[in-house]
Amino acid sequence: MRLDKYLKVSRIIKRRTVAKEACDGGRVTINGKLAKAGNEVKENDVLEIRFGSRLGRYEVVQVKETVRKEEAAEMYRVLQEDPSTLEERNR
């Protein structure tokens, strides 16, 4: 699955356009390598996302094309997340 789509489906980032901009802006890595929106995401990949001074690291647990909102958090495991990022995402 494309990285930008995974970020949207898993609800790590709420909008695909924002996910694409983050990827193309050099703020997302997969397994330590700079990633573009079209890069493929696989299970066990580690994603690192930077928004300003905030940082989030996530391990991909599963890849699904569609998922209900309640099940989205099961697609990844949080390795590191700034508290301000979590607060903003829950708004």
Backbone torsions as a table, in degrees:
resi	resn	phi	psi	omega
1	MET	NA	142.9	176.9
2	ARG	-61.4	145.3	-178.7
3	LEU	-59.0	-47.5	-178.1
4	ASP	-62.0	-37.8	178.5
5	LYS	-68.6	-41.0	179.0
6	TYR	-60.6	-44.8	-179.8
7	LEU	-60.9	-35.2	178.7
8	LYS	-75.4	-48.6	-177.7
9	VAL	-62.7	-40.2	-179.6
10	SER	-77.4	-11.1	-179.8
11	ARG	65.6	25.0	169.3
12	ILE	-66.4	-41.0	171.4
13	ILE	-123.5	132.1	-169.9
14	LYS	-72.8	-30.9	-177.1
15	ARG	-119.2	139.6	-177.9
16	ARG	-66.8	-35.3	179.2
17	THR	-64.5	-38.3	177.5
18	VAL	-67.7	-39.2	177.5
19	ALA	-62.7	-42.7	179.6
20	LYS	-64.4	-42.8	178.9
21	GLU	-63.6	-40.0	178.7
22	ALA	-64.1	-43.4	-180.0
23	CYS	-64.6	-50.7	-176.9
24	ASP	-70.8	-17.4	177.9
25	GLY	-87.6	4.0	177.3
26	GLY	78.0	22.8	-177.8
27	ARG	-102.1	3.9	-178.4
28	VAL	-127.7	135.8	174.4
29	THR	-124.8	151.8	172.3
30	ILE	-118.9	119.5	-179.3
31	ASN	52.3	39.5	176.1
32	GLY	83.8	-1.5	-179.8
33	LYS	-108.8	136.9	178.3
34	LEU	-54.2	133.5	-174.2
35	ALA	-119.8	147.4	173.0
36	LYS	-105.0	165.8	-176.2
37	ALA	-58.0	-32.0	-176.1
38	GLY	-86.9	-2.4	178.1
39	ASN	-63.4	145.2	179.5
40	GLU	-81.0	139.4	176.7
41	VAL	-107.0	134.4	178.8
42	LYS	-126.5	162.1	176.0
43	GLU	-58.1	145.3	-179.3
44	ASN	76.0	0.3	172.8
45	ASP	-68.6	149.8	175.4
46	VAL	-110.5	121.3	179.5
47	LEU	-101.6	137.5	175.0
48	GLU	-125.1	125.4	-175.7
49	ILE	-124.7	128.7	178.6
50	ARG	-114.0	127.8	171.7
51	PHE	-126.1	101.7	-175.7
52	GLY	63.4	-124.0	179.8
53	SER	-91.4	-2.2	-179.3
54	ARG	-87.4	146.6	-178.5
55	LEU	-135.5	137.5	174.5
56	GLY	-131.3	133.8	176.0
57	ARG	-121.4	130.5	-175.1
58	TYR	-136.0	141.4	173.7
59	GLU	-101.7	130.8	179.2
60	VAL	-75.1	118.3	-179.6
61	VAL	-93.3	-41.9	178.1
62	GLN	-150.1	154.6	179.5
63	VAL	-119.9	119.0	178.6
64	LYS	-132.1	144.8	179.7
65	GLU	-69.4	-40.7	178.8
66	THR	-135.3	148.4	-179.6
67	VAL	-155.8	146.6	176.8
68	ARG	-73.4	154.5	-177.3
69	LYS	-54.7	-40.6	-177.7
70	GLU	-66.6	-25.4	-176.2
71	GLU	-98.6	-5.0	-174.6
72	ALA	-60.7	-38.5	-177.9
73	ALA	-67.1	-16.2	178.3
74	GLU	-77.9	-9.2	-178.0
75	MET	-79.8	-15.4	-177.4
76	TYR	-145.9	163.2	175.5
77	ARG	-121.5	130.4	-179.6
78	VAL	-77.1	122.6	176.2
79	LEU	-95.5	-37.5	179.1
80	GLN	-157.7	136.0	177.9
81	GLU	-154.5	128.3	176.4
82	ASP	-66.7	139.3	-179.7
83	PRO	-56.8	-35.9	-179.3
84	SER	-64.9	-31.9	177.7
85	THR	-66.8	-43.6	-179.3
86	LEU	-63.3	-44.7	179.5
87	GLU	-60.8	-43.7	-178.5
88	GLU	-65.7	-39.0	-177.8
89	ARG	-69.7	-26.9	-177.8
90	ASN	-85.6	0.3	179.3
91	ARG	-73.0	NA	NA
